[in-house]
Amino acid sequence: MNKKDLSIPFTASLHSQDTELQTYGCRANNPDICGNNGLPNVCAFSSEDCICKKPSRTWKKQYAKLKG
């Protein structure tokens, strides 16, 4: 997948692989300044499964909002 396909808007509907602790793709507003950008097996852009394992601190609250 390319970077454009993995950039998911923060307010987009949940993906089946989204949880409180991870997101499918990257939901950062500006991935280029994310401290985890490019980290193998942490960043969605650098992981084979396309999962961000360390989303922003505000993700838990957004996840609950989107789920409910």
C-alpha positions, -999 to +999 in steps of 0.1 A: +000+000+000+011+035-006+013+063+019-019+080+006-039+048+012-027+045+048-034+081+057-068+079+074-086+110+087-088+112+125-126+115+123-131+087+098-153+057+107-136+029+126-118+001+108-123-035+120-086-035+132-089-003+152-088-006+190-080+018+219-043+010+215-039+008+177-052+020+144-053+006+110-033+031+089-022+064+102-046+088+118-021+115+126-030+150+113+005+154+100+024+121+098+056+138+088+060+153+123+049+121+142+077+110+165+070+074+155+070+079+118+090+052+100+097+031+131+095-006+121+066-025+136+053+007+153+044+030+124+016+019+100+038+030+071+066+007+081+047-023+093+036-052+071+002-053+088-004-015+082-012-010+119+000+020+139+009+006+173+014+039+190-014+064+180-017+099+195-027+103+231-060+117+220-068+085+201-084+066+231-110+094+235-117+096+197-120+058+196-147+059+223-165+087+205-165+068+172-175+035+188-204+050+208 
